Amino acid sequence: MAERKSVLLRLDPAVHDALTKWANDELRSANAQIEFLLRRALTEAGRMPGNAGKPARRGRPPKDPKDSP
């Protein structure tokens, strides 16, 4: 899997709180929720690159690498 990029994102505290609550409702981290929303927006706008990797799998990684799908 390709290395994930890190970005600094400055948000209004009220926006961050709302995003965190939304993420918790959907059992995601705030970071995963941001990626989910960005991917959805790119897809809806017809701008999702064809070579974009799949989103990270949810949950803990397998303990044994041979157990991964």
PQR file with spaces between the fields and no chain letter, atoms N, CA, C, O and H, PARSE charges and radii, in Angstrom:
ATOM       1  N    MET     1       0.838   -1.175    0.000 -0.4000 1.5000
ATOM       2  CA   MET     1       0.000    0.000    0.000 -0.0000 2.0000
ATOM       3  C    MET     1       0.882    1.237    0.000  0.5500 1.7000
ATOM       4  O    MET     1       1.922    1.260    0.658 -0.5500 1.4000
ATOM       5  N    ALA     2       0.480    2.253   -0.724 -0.4000 1.5000
ATOM       6  CA   ALA     2       1.247    3.489   -0.806 -0.0000 2.0000
ATOM       7  C    ALA     2       1.234    4.211    0.542  0.5500 1.7000
ATOM       8  O    ALA     2       0.289    4.095    1.322 -0.5500 1.4000
ATOM       9  H    ALA     2      -0.365    2.234   -1.258  0.4000 1.0000
ATOM      10  N    GLU     3       2.294    4.947    0.786 -0.4000 1.5000
ATOM      11  CA   GLU     3       2.379    5.692    2.026 -0.0000 2.0000
ATOM      12  C    GLU     3       1.292    6.758    2.065  0.5500 1.7000
ATOM      13  O    GLU     3       0.999    7.381    1.045 -0.5500 1.4000
ATOM      14  H    GLU     3       3.061    5.042    0.152  0.4000 1.0000
ATOM      15  N    ARG     4       0.701    6.969    3.218 -0.4000 1.5000
ATOM      16  CA   ARG     4      -0.356    7.959    3.389 -0.0000 2.0000
ATOM      17  C    ARG     4       0.283    9.317    3.638  0.5500 1.7000
ATOM      18  O    ARG     4       1.314    9.407    4.304 -0.5500 1.4000
ATOM      19  H    ARG     4       0.939    6.463    4.047  0.4000 1.0000
ATOM      20  N    LYS     5      -0.320   10.362    3.111 -0.4000 1.5000
ATOM      21  CA   LYS     5       0.174   11.724    3.293 -0.0000 2.0000
ATOM      22  C    LYS     5      -0.393   12.311    4.583  0.5500 1.7000
ATOM      23  O    LYS     5      -1.537   12.038    4.949 -0.5500 1.4000
ATOM      24  H    LYS     5      -1.158   10.289    2.571  0.4000 1.0000
ATOM      25  N    SER     6       0.402   13.105    5.256 -0.4000 1.5000
ATOM      26  CA   SER     6      -0.039   13.834    6.435 -0.0000 2.0000
ATOM      27  C    SER     6      -0.244   15.290    6.039  0.5500 1.7000
ATOM      28  O    SER     6       0.563   15.861    5.305 -0.5500 1.4000
ATOM      29  H    SER     6       1.331   13.327    4.959  0.4000 1.0000
ATOM      30  N    VAL     7      -1.316   15.881    6.524 -0.4000 1.5000
ATOM      31  CA   VAL     7      -1.575   17.296    6.246 -0.0000 2.0000
ATOM      32  C    VAL     7      -2.002   17.986    7.538  0.5500 1.7000
ATOM      33  O    VAL     7      -2.638   17.386    8.404 -0.5500 1.4000
ATOM      34  H    VAL     7      -1.971   15.417    7.121  0.4000 1.0000
ATOM      35  N    LEU     8      -1.644   19.235    7.640 -0.4000 1.5000
ATOM      36  CA   LEU     8      -2.084   20.060    8.749 -0.0000 2.0000
ATOM      37  C    LEU     8      -3.373   20.744    8.308  0.5500 1.7000
ATOM      38  O    LEU     8      -3.415   21.357    7.241 -0.5500 1.4000
ATOM      39  H    LEU     8      -1.127   19.722    6.936  0.4000 1.0000
ATOM      40  N    LEU     9      -4.402   20.648    9.103 -0.4000 1.5000
ATOM      41  CA   LEU     9      -5.696   21.230    8.748 -0.0000 2.0000
ATOM      42  C    LEU     9      -6.160   22.109    9.896  0.5500 1.7000
ATOM      43  O    LEU     9      -6.318   21.639   11.023 -0.5500 1.4000
ATOM      44  H    LEU     9      -4.368   20.151    9.970  0.4000 1.0000
ATOM      45  N    ARG    10      -6.377   23.375    9.611 -0.4000 1.5000
ATOM      46  CA   ARG    10      -6.870   24.288   10.629 -0.0000 2.0000
ATOM      47  C    ARG    10      -8.377   24.416   10.462  0.5500 1.7000
ATOM      48  O    ARG    10      -8.862   24.747    9.380 -0.5500 1.4000
ATOM      49  H    ARG    10      -6.249   23.757    8.696  0.4000 1.0000
ATOM      50  N    LEU    11      -9.109   24.154   11.527 -0.4000 1.5000
ATOM      51  CA   LEU    11     -10.566   24.211   11.499 -0.0000 2.0000
ATOM      52  C    LEU    11     -11.073   25.103   12.618  0.5500 1.7000
ATOM      53  O    LEU    11     -10.453   25.212   13.676 -0.5500 1.4000
ATOM      54  H    LEU    11      -8.715   23.885   12.405  0.4000 1.0000
ATOM      55  N    ASP    12     -12.203   25.734   12.371 -0.4000 1.5000
ATOM      56  CA   ASP    12     -12.919   26.439   13.423 -0.0000 2.0000
ATOM      57  C    ASP    12     -13.279   25.409   14.491  0.5500 1.7000
ATOM      58  O    ASP    12     -13.704   24.307   14.143 -0.5500 1.4000
ATOM      59  H    ASP    12     -12.706   25.645   11.511  0.4000 1.0000
ATOM      60  N    PRO    13     -13.127   25.720   15.757 -0.5600 1.5000
ATOM      61  CA   PRO    13     -13.421   24.742   16.807  0.2800 2.0000
ATOM      62  C    PRO    13     -14.851   24.182   16.738  0.5500 1.7000
ATOM      63  O    PRO    13     -15.061   23.003   17.025 -0.5500 1.4000
ATOM      64  N    ALA    14     -15.812   24.994   16.371 -0.4000 1.5000
ATOM      65  CA   ALA    14     -17.192   24.514   16.277 -0.0000 2.0000
ATOM      66  C    ALA    14     -17.336   23.515   15.130  0.5500 1.7000
ATOM      67  O    ALA    14     -18.074   22.536   15.245 -0.5500 1.4000
ATOM      68  H    ALA    14     -15.642   25.951   16.139  0.4000 1.0000
ATOM      69  N    VAL    15     -16.636   23.760   14.033 -0.4000 1.5000
ATOM      70  CA   VAL    15     -16.667   22.838   12.900 -0.0000 2.0000
ATOM      71  C    VAL    15     -16.007   21.519   13.305  0.5500 1.7000
ATOM      72  O    VAL    15     -16.516   20.444   12.989 -0.5500 1.4000
ATOM      73  H    VAL    15     -16.037   24.555   13.940  0.4000 1.0000
ATOM      74  N    HIS    16     -14.885   21.603   13.998 -0.4000 1.5000
ATOM      75  CA   HIS    16     -14.191   20.393   14.454 -0.0000 2.0000
ATOM      76  C    HIS    16     -15.084   19.593   15.400  0.5500 1.7000
ATOM      77  O    HIS    16     -15.166   18.370   15.283 -0.5500 1.4000
ATOM      78  H    HIS    16     -14.471   22.477   14.255  0.4000 1.0000
ATOM      79  N    ASP    17     -15.750   20.267   16.333 -0.4000 1.5000
ATOM      80  CA   ASP    17     -16.636   19.573   17.267 -0.0000 2.0000
ATOM      81  C    ASP    17     -17.776   18.874   16.530  0.5500 1.7000
ATOM      82  O    ASP    17     -18.113   17.732   16.844 -0.5500 1.4000
ATOM      83  H    ASP    17     -15.682   21.261   16.428  0.4000 1.0000
ATOM      84  N    ALA    18     -18.371   19.558   15.548 -0.4000 1.5000
ATOM      85  CA   ALA    18     -19.458   18.953   14.781 -0.0000 2.0000
ATOM      86  C    ALA    18     -18.962   17.761   13.980  0.5500 1.7000
ATOM      87  O    ALA    18     -19.636   16.734   13.907 -0.5500 1.4000
ATOM      88  H    ALA    18     -18.098   20.485   15.293  0.4000 1.0000
ATOM      89  N    LEU    19     -17.794   17.892   13.384 -0.4000 1.5000
ATOM      90  CA   LEU    19     -17.201   16.798   12.613 -0.0000 2.0000
ATOM      91  C    LEU    19     -16.897   15.596   13.505  0.5500 1.7000
ATOM      92  O    LEU    19     -17.156   14.455   13.124 -0.5500 1.4000
ATOM      93  H    LEU    19     -17.246   18.726   13.443  0.4000 1.0000
ATOM      94  N    THR    20     -16.356   15.852   14.679 -0.4000 1.5000
ATOM      95  CA   THR    20     -16.044   14.778   15.622 -0.0000 2.0000
ATOM      96  C    THR    20     -17.313   14.059   16.075  0.5500 1.7000
ATOM      97  O    THR    20     -17.327   12.831   16.165 -0.5500 1.4000
ATOM      98  H    THR    20     -16.147   16.780   14.988  0.4000 1.0000
ATOM      99  N    LYS    21     -18.358   14.796   16.354 -0.4000 1.5000
ATOM     100  CA   LYS    21     -19.633   14.177   16.756 -0.0000 2.0000
ATOM     101  C    LYS    21     -20.186   13.321   15.625  0.5500 1.7000
ATOM     102  O    LYS    21     -20.656   12.208   15.861 -0.5500 1.4000
ATOM     103  H    LYS    21     -18.346   15.793   16.281  0.4000 1.0000
ATOM     104  N    TRP    22     -20.132   13.832   14.395 -0.4000 1.5000
ATOM     105  CA   TRP    22     -20.604   13.087   13.238 -0.0000 2.0000
ATOM     106  C    TRP    22     -19.786   11.804   13.064  0.5500 1.7000
ATOM     107  O    TRP    22     -20.340   10.730   12.830 -0.5500 1.4000
ATOM     108  H    TRP    22     -19.750   14.735   14.203  0.4000 1.0000
ATOM     109  N    ALA    23     -18.481   11.929   13.179 -0.4000 1.5000
ATOM     110  CA   ALA    23     -17.602   10.763   13.047 -0.0000 2.0000
ATOM     111  C    ALA    23     -17.932    9.725   14.114  0.5500 1.7000
ATOM     112  O    ALA    23     -17.999    8.533   13.816 -0.5500 1.4000
ATOM     113  H    ALA    23     -18.031   12.801   13.369  0.4000 1.0000
ATOM     114  N    ASN    24     -18.137   10.160   15.338 -0.4000 1.5000
ATOM     115  CA   ASN    24     -18.476    9.228   16.413 -0.0000 2.0000
ATOM     116  C    ASN    24     -19.796    8.518   16.134  0.5500 1.7000
ATOM     117  O    ASN    24     -19.933    7.330   16.426 -0.5500 1.4000
ATOM     118  H    ASN    24     -18.083   11.129   15.580  0.4000 1.0000
ATOM     119  N    ASP    25     -20.767    9.233   15.574 -0.4000 1.5000
ATOM     120  CA   ASP    25     -22.055    8.626   15.234 -0.0000 2.0000
ATOM     121  C    ASP    25     -21.891    7.503   14.215  0.5500 1.7000
ATOM     122  O    ASP    25     -22.661    6.543   14.215 -0.5500 1.4000
ATOM     123  H    ASP    25     -20.656   10.198   15.337  0.4000 1.0000
ATOM     124  N    GLU    26     -20.881    7.625   13.343 -0.4000 1.5000
ATOM     125  CA   GLU    26     -20.647    6.638   12.291 -0.0000 2.0000
ATOM     126  C    GLU    26     -19.488    5.699   12.622  0.5500 1.7000
ATOM     127  O    GLU    26     -18.996    4.970   11.760 -0.5500 1.4000
ATOM     128  H    GLU    26     -20.256    8.405   13.343  0.4000 1.0000
ATOM     129  N    LEU    27     -19.063    5.730   13.883 -0.4000 1.5000
ATOM     130  CA   LEU    27     -17.988    4.862   14.376 -0.0000 2.0000
ATOM     131  C    LEU    27     -16.697    5.018   13.579  0.5500 1.7000
ATOM     132  O    LEU    27     -16.026    4.039   13.252 -0.5500 1.4000
ATOM     133  H    LEU    27     -19.463    6.322   14.583  0.4000 1.0000
ATOM     134  N    ARG    28     -16.365    6.267   13.276 -0.4000 1.5000
ATOM     135  CA   ARG    28     -15.116    6.591   12.589 -0.0000 2.0000
ATOM     136  C    ARG    28     -14.331    7.573   13.450  0.5500 1.7000
ATOM     137  O    ARG    28     -14.882    8.212   14.346 -0.5500 1.4000
ATOM     138  H    ARG    28     -16.910    7.063   13.542  0.4000 1.0000
ATOM     139  N    SER    29     -13.043    7.681   13.166 -0.4000 1.5000
ATOM     140  CA   SER    29     -12.251    8.747   13.760 -0.0000 2.0000
ATOM     141  C    SER    29     -12.537   10.025   12.974  0.5500 1.7000
ATOM     142  O    SER    29     -13.066    9.974   11.864 -0.5500 1.4000
ATOM     143  H    SER    29     -12.595    7.162   12.438  0.4000 1.0000
ATOM     144  N    ALA    30     -12.192   11.151   13.547 -0.4000 1.5000
ATOM     145  CA   ALA    30     -12.373   12.412   12.834 -0.0000 2.0000
ATOM     146  C    ALA    30     -11.556   12.405   11.540  0.5500 1.7000
ATOM     147  O    ALA    30     -12.014   12.903   10.511 -0.5500 1.4000
ATOM     148  H    ALA    30     -11.763   11.193   14.449  0.4000 1.0000
ATOM     149  N    ASN    31     -10.349   11.842   11.593 -0.4000 1.5000
ATOM     150  CA   ASN    31      -9.497   11.766   10.412 -0.0000 2.0000
ATOM     151  C    ASN    31     -10.153   10.916    9.312  0.5500 1.7000
ATOM     152  O    ASN    31     -10.161   11.302    8.143 -0.5500 1.4000
ATOM     153  H    ASN    31      -9.977   11.438   12.429  0.4000 1.0000
ATOM     154  N    ALA    32     -10.699    9.767    9.697 -0.4000 1.5000
ATOM     155  CA   ALA    32     -11.363    8.902    8.721 -0.0000 2.0000
ATOM     156  C    ALA    32     -12.605    9.576    8.150  0.5500 1.7000
ATOM     157  O    ALA    32     -12.925    9.403    6.974 -0.5500 1.4000
ATOM     158  H    ALA    32     -10.693    9.454   10.647  0.4000 1.0000
ATOM     159  N    GLN    33     -13.308   10.348    8.987 -0.4000 1.5000
ATOM     160  CA   GLN    33     -14.505   11.050    8.507 -0.0000 2.0000
ATOM     161  C    GLN    33     -14.130   12.109    7.480  0.5500 1.7000
ATOM     162  O    GLN    33     -14.822   12.272    6.475 -0.5500 1.4000
ATOM     163  H    GLN    33     -13.048   10.489    9.942  0.4000 1.0000
ATOM     164  N    ILE    34     -13.046   12.825    7.725 -0.4000 1.5000
ATOM     165  CA   ILE    34     -12.593   13.833    6.768 -0.0000 2.0000
ATOM     166  C    ILE    34     -12.248   13.167    5.443  0.5500 1.7000
ATOM     167  O    ILE    34     -12.640   13.658    4.385 -0.5500 1.4000
ATOM     168  H    ILE    34     -12.485   12.693    8.542  0.4000 1.0000
ATOM     169  N    GLU    35     -11.515   12.051    5.488 -0.4000 1.5000
ATOM     170  CA   GLU    35     -11.169   11.360    4.244 -0.0000 2.0000
ATOM     171  C    GLU    35     -12.425   10.856    3.534  0.5500 1.7000
ATOM     172  O    GLU    35     -12.532   10.974    2.313 -0.5500 1.4000
ATOM     173  H    GLU    35     -11.196   11.652    6.348  0.4000 1.0000
ATOM     174  N    PHE    36     -13.371   10.298    4.283 -0.4000 1.5000
ATOM     175  CA   PHE    36     -14.629    9.819    3.707 -0.0000 2.0000
ATOM     176  C    PHE    36     -15.345   10.955    2.979  0.5500 1.7000
ATOM     177  O    PHE    36     -15.792   10.786    1.844 -0.5500 1.4000
ATOM     178  H    PHE    36     -13.284   10.202    5.274  0.4000 1.0000
ATOM     179  N    LEU    37     -15.452   12.108    3.632 -0.4000 1.5000
ATOM     180  CA   LEU    37     -16.152   13.245    3.033 -0.0000 2.0000
ATOM     181  C    LEU    37     -15.424   13.800    1.809  0.5500 1.7000
ATOM     182  O    LEU    37     -16.057   14.174    0.821 -0.5500 1.4000
ATOM     183  H    LEU    37     -15.089   12.246    4.553  0.4000 1.0000
ATOM     184  N    LEU    38     -14.099   13.851    1.876 -0.4000 1.5000
ATOM     185  CA   LEU    38     -13.328   14.332    0.729 -0.0000 2.0000
ATOM     186  C    LEU    38     -13.476   13.390   -0.466  0.5500 1.7000
ATOM     187  O    LEU    38     -13.637   13.839   -1.601 -0.5500 1.4000
ATOM     188  H    LEU    38     -13.584   13.548    2.678  0.4000 1.0000
ATOM     189  N    ARG    39     -13.421   12.082   -0.206 -0.4000 1.5000
ATOM     190  CA   ARG    39     -13.581   11.111   -1.296 -0.0000 2.0000
ATOM     191  C    ARG    39     -14.982   11.213   -1.914  0.5500 1.7000
ATOM     192  O    ARG    39     -15.135   11.156   -3.134 -0.5500 1.4000
ATOM     193  H    ARG    39     -13.291   11.717    0.715  0.4000 1.0000
ATOM     194  N    ARG    40     -15.993   11.362   -1.065 -0.4000 1.5000
ATOM     195  CA   ARG    40     -17.361   11.480   -1.576 -0.0000 2.0000
ATOM     196  C    ARG    40     -17.511   12.747   -2.423  0.5500 1.7000
ATOM     197  O    ARG    40     -18.122   12.713   -3.491 -0.5500 1.4000
ATOM     198  H    ARG    40     -15.869   11.408   -0.074  0.4000 1.0000
ATOM     199  N    ALA    41     -16.957   13.856   -1.949 -0.4000 1.5000
ATOM     200  CA   ALA    41     -17.034   15.106   -2.693 -0.0000 2.0000
ATOM     201  C    ALA    41     -16.299   14.998   -4.033  0.5500 1.7000
ATOM     202  O    ALA    41     -16.804   15.464   -5.055 -0.5500 1.4000
ATOM     203  H    ALA    41     -16.460   13.884   -1.082  0.4000 1.0000
ATOM     204  N    LEU    42     -15.119   14.390   -4.033 -0.4000 1.5000
ATOM     205  CA   LEU    42     -14.373   14.210   -5.285 -0.0000 2.0000
ATOM     206  C    LEU    42     -15.146   13.336   -6.272  0.5500 1.7000
ATOM     207  O    LEU    42     -15.192   13.635   -7.465 -0.5500 1.4000
ATOM     208  H    LEU    42     -14.709   14.012   -3.203  0.4000 1.0000
ATOM     209  N    THR    43     -15.748   12.267   -5.780 -0.4000 1.5000
ATOM     210  CA   THR    43     -16.514   11.369   -6.645 -0.0000 2.0000
ATOM     211  C    THR    43     -17.717   12.087   -7.224  0.5500 1.7000
ATOM     212  O    THR    43     -17.970   12.004   -8.426 -0.5500 1.4000
ATOM     213  H    THR    43     -15.711   12.024   -4.811  0.4000 1.0000
ATOM     214  N    GLU    44     -18.466   12.795   -6.379 -0.4000 1.5000
ATOM     215  CA   GLU    44     -19.653   13.509   -6.844 -0.0000 2.0000
ATOM     216  C    GLU    44     -19.311   14.599   -7.854  0.5500 1.7000
ATOM     217  O    GLU    44     -20.105   14.890   -8.749 -0.5500 1.4000
ATOM     218  H    GLU    44     -18.261   12.863   -5.403  0.4000 1.0000
ATOM     219  N    ALA    45     -18.135   15.201   -7.714 -0.4000 1.5000
ATOM     220  CA   ALA    45     -17.706   16.255   -8.635 -0.0000 2.0000
ATOM     221  C    ALA    45     -17.051   15.697   -9.894  0.5500 1.7000
ATOM     222  O    ALA    45     -16.682   16.451  -10.794 -0.5500 1.4000
ATOM     223  H    ALA    45     -17.490   14.965   -6.987  0.4000 1.0000
ATOM     224  N    GLY    46     -16.907   14.365   -9.954 -0.4000 1.5000
ATOM     225  CA   GLY    46     -16.246   13.757  -11.103 -0.0000 2.0000
ATOM     226  C    GLY    46     -14.752   14.020  -11.129  0.5500 1.7000
ATOM     227  O    GLY    46     -14.141   14.035  -12.197 -0.5500 1.4000
ATOM     228  H    GLY    46     -17.207   13.753   -9.223  0.4000 1.0000
ATOM     229  N    ARG    47     -14.163   14.226   -9.967 -0.4000 1.5000
ATOM     230  CA   ARG    47     -12.740   14.568   -9.897 -0.0000 2.0000
ATOM     231  C    ARG    47     -11.899   13.530   -9.167  0.5500 1.7000
ATOM     232  O    ARG    47     -10.717   13.763   -8.915 -0.5500 1.4000
ATOM     233  H    ARG    47     -14.659   14.214   -9.099  0.4000 1.0000
ATOM     234  N    MET    48     -12.491   12.383   -8.823 -0.4000 1.5000
ATOM     235  CA   MET    48     -11.719   11.345   -8.137 -0.0000 2.0000
ATOM     236  C    MET    48     -10.743   10.744   -9.134  0.5500 1.7000
ATOM     237  O    MET    48     -11.164   10.223  -10.167 -0.5500 1.4000
ATOM     238  H    MET    48     -13.451   12.193   -9.028  0.4000 1.0000
ATOM     239  N    PRO    49      -9.446   10.805   -8.846 -0.5600 1.5000
ATOM     240  CA   PRO    49      -8.466   10.253   -9.778  0.2800 2.0000
ATOM     241  C    PRO    49      -8.619    8.729   -9.883  0.5500 1.7000
ATOM     242  O    PRO    49      -8.880    8.053   -8.888 -0.5500 1.4000
ATOM     243  N    GLY    50      -8.457    8.213  -11.070 -0.4000 1.5000
ATOM     244  CA   GLY    50      -8.585    6.785  -11.302 -0.0000 2.0000
ATOM     245  C    GLY    50      -7.531    5.966  -10.586  0.5500 1.7000
ATOM     246  O    GLY    50      -7.734    4.783  -10.311 -0.5500 1.4000
ATOM     247  H    GLY    50      -8.245    8.762  -11.879  0.4000 1.0000
ATOM     248  N    ASN    51      -6.405    6.593  -10.285 -0.4000 1.5000
ATOM     249  CA   ASN    51      -5.328    5.851   -9.628 -0.0000 2.0000
ATOM     250  C    ASN    51      -5.342    6.010   -8.110  0.5500 1.7000
ATOM     251  O    ASN    51      -4.387    5.621   -7.437 -0.5500 1.4000
ATOM     252  H    ASN    51      -6.240    7.553  -10.509  0.4000 1.0000
ATOM     253  N    ALA    52      -6.417    6.581   -7.567 -0.4000 1.5000
ATOM     254  CA   ALA    52      -6.506    6.749   -6.110 -0.0000 2.0000
ATOM     255  C    ALA    52      -6.648    5.384   -5.452  0.5500 1.7000
ATOM     256  O    ALA    52      -7.419    4.540   -5.908 -0.5500 1.4000
ATOM     257  H    ALA    52      -7.193    6.897   -8.113  0.4000 1.0000
ATOM     258  N    GLY    53      -5.912    5.182   -4.401 -0.4000 1.5000
ATOM     259  CA   GLY    53      -6.008    3.926   -3.663 -0.0000 2.0000
ATOM     260  C    GLY    53      -7.347    3.816   -2.955  0.5500 1.7000
ATOM     261  O    GLY    53      -8.102    4.783   -2.861 -0.5500 1.4000
ATOM     262  H    GLY    53      -5.286    5.868   -4.031  0.4000 1.0000
ATOM     263  N    LYS    54      -7.620    2.632   -2.467 -0.4000 1.5000
ATOM     264  CA   LYS    54      -8.849    2.420   -1.721 -0.0000 2.0000
ATOM     265  C    LYS    54      -8.691    3.050   -0.333  0.5500 1.7000
ATOM     266  O    LYS    54      -7.575    3.229    0.156 -0.5500 1.4000
ATOM     267  H    LYS    54      -7.006    1.846   -2.544  0.4000 1.0000
ATOM     268  N    PRO    55      -9.825    3.383    0.294 -0.5600 1.5000
ATOM     269  CA   PRO    55      -9.718    3.924    1.654  0.2800 2.0000
ATOM     270  C    PRO    55      -9.106    2.896    2.600  0.5500 1.7000
ATOM     271  O    PRO    55      -9.186    1.690    2.364 -0.5500 1.4000
ATOM     272  N    ALA    56      -8.505    3.382    3.653 -0.4000 1.5000
ATOM     273  CA   ALA    56      -7.924    2.484    4.650 -0.0000 2.0000
ATOM     274  C    ALA    56      -9.020    1.607    5.243  0.5500 1.7000
ATOM     275  O    ALA    56     -10.159    2.044    5.406 -0.5500 1.4000
ATOM     276  H    ALA    56      -8.440    4.361    3.845  0.4000 1.0000
ATOM     277  N    ARG    57      -8.664    0.364    5.564 -0.4000 1.5000
ATOM     278  CA   ARG    57      -9.638   -0.544    6.171 -0.0000 2.0000
ATOM     279  C    ARG    57      -9.980   -0.062    7.569  0.5500 1.7000
ATOM     280  O    ARG    57      -9.127    0.467    8.282 -0.5500 1.4000
ATOM     281  H    ARG    57      -7.739    0.009    5.432  0.4000 1.0000
ATOM     282  N    ARG    58     -11.230   -0.248    7.952 -0.4000 1.5000
ATOM     283  CA   ARG    58     -11.668    0.133    9.284 -0.0000 2.0000
ATOM     284  C    ARG    58     -11.249   -0.935   10.283  0.5500 1.7000
ATOM     285  O    ARG    58     -11.089   -2.103    9.928 -0.5500 1.4000
ATOM     286  H    ARG    58     -11.923   -0.677    7.373  0.4000 1.0000
ATOM     287  N    GLY    59     -11.075   -0.531   11.520 -0.4000 1.5000
ATOM     288  CA   GLY    59     -10.749   -1.461   12.586 -0.0000 2.0000
ATOM     289  C    GLY    59      -9.260   -1.669   12.753  0.5500 1.7000
ATOM     290  O    GLY    59      -8.438   -1.056   12.072 -0.5500 1.4000
ATOM     291  H    GLY    59     -11.205    0.418   11.809  0.4000 1.0000
ATOM     292  N    ARG    60      -8.947   -2.535   13.661 -0.4000 1.5000
ATOM     293  CA   ARG    60      -7.550   -2.833   13.949 -0.0000 2.0000
ATOM     294  C    ARG    60      -6.944   -3.686   12.855  0.5500 1.7000
ATOM     295  O    ARG    60      -7.630   -4.507   12.246 -0.5500 1.4000
ATOM     296  H    ARG    60      -9.615   -3.033   14.214  0.4000 1.0000
ATOM     297  N    PRO    61      -5.670   -3.495   12.607 -0.5600 1.5000
ATOM     298  CA   PRO    61      -5.003   -4.373   11.638  0.2800 2.0000
ATOM     299  C    PRO    61      -4.912   -5.787   12.207  0.5500 1.7000
ATOM     300  O    PRO    61      -4.898   -5.956   13.426 -0.5500 1.4000
ATOM     301  N    PRO    62      -4.850   -6.801   11.350 -0.5600 1.5000
ATOM     302  CA   PRO    62      -4.718   -8.166   11.856  0.2800 2.0000
ATOM     303  C    PRO    62      -3.413   -8.332   12.631  0.5500 1.7000
ATOM     304  O    PRO    62      -2.407   -7.694   12.320 -0.5500 1.4000
ATOM     305  N    LYS    63      -3.443   -9.193   13.636 -0.4000 1.5000
ATOM     306  CA   LYS    63      -2.228   -9.445   14.435 -0.0000 2.0000
ATOM     307  C    LYS    63      -1.173  -10.176   13.614  0.5500 1.7000
ATOM     308  O    LYS    63       0.024   -9.934   13.767 -0.5500 1.4000
ATOM     309  H    LYS    63      -4.260   -9.712   13.889  0.4000 1.0000
ATOM     310  N    ASP    64      -1.625  -11.066   12.746 -0.4000 1.5000
ATOM     311  CA   ASP    64      -0.713  -11.858   11.920 -0.0000 2.0000
ATOM     312  C    ASP    64      -0.868  -11.405   10.473  0.5500 1.7000
ATOM     313  O    ASP    64      -1.969  -11.490    9.928 -0.5500 1.4000
ATOM     314  H    ASP    64      -2.598  -11.263   12.622  0.4000 1.0000
ATOM     315  N    PRO    65       0.204  -10.923    9.830 -0.5600 1.5000
ATOM     316  CA   PRO    65       0.090  -10.434    8.452  0.2800 2.0000
ATOM     317  C    PRO    65      -0.530  -11.447    7.486  0.5500 1.7000
ATOM     318  O    PRO    65      -1.168  -11.039    6.515 -0.5500 1.4000
ATOM     319  N    LYS    66      -0.368  -12.728    7.715 -0.4000 1.5000
ATOM     320  CA   LYS    66      -0.947  -13.704    6.788 -0.0000 2.0000
ATOM     321  C    LYS    66      -2.462  -13.807    6.949  0.5500 1.7000
ATOM     322  O    LYS    66      -3.124  -14.436    6.123 -0.5500 1.4000
ATOM     323  H    LYS    66       0.150  -13.059    8.503  0.4000 1.0000
ATOM     324  N    ASP    67      -3.032  -13.191    8.018 -0.4000 1.5000
ATOM     325  CA   ASP    67      -4.480  -13.205    8.229 -0.0000 2.0000
ATOM     326  C    ASP    67      -5.194  -12.113    7.442  0.5500 1.7000
ATOM     327  O    ASP    67      -6.423  -12.107    7.374 -0.5500 1.4000
ATOM     328  H    ASP    67      -2.495  -12.681    8.689  0.4000 1.0000
ATOM     329  N    SER    68      -4.447  -11.197    6.852 -0.4000 1.5000
ATOM     330  CA   SER    68      -5.091  -10.100    6.102 -0.0000 2.0000
ATOM     331  C    SER    68      -5.600  -10.628    4.758  0.5500 1.7000
ATOM     332  O    SER    68      -5.008  -11.530    4.165 -0.5500 1.4000
ATOM     333  H    SER    68      -3.449  -11.202    6.907  0.4000 1.0000
ATOM     334  N    PRO    69      -6.734  -10.032    4.281 -0.5600 1.5000
ATOM     335  CA   PRO    69      -7.321  -10.524    3.021  0.2800 2.0000
ATOM     336  C    PRO    69      -6.508  -10.208    1.797  0.5500 1.7000
ATOM     337  O    PRO    69      -6.899  -10.568    0.687 -0.5500 1.4000
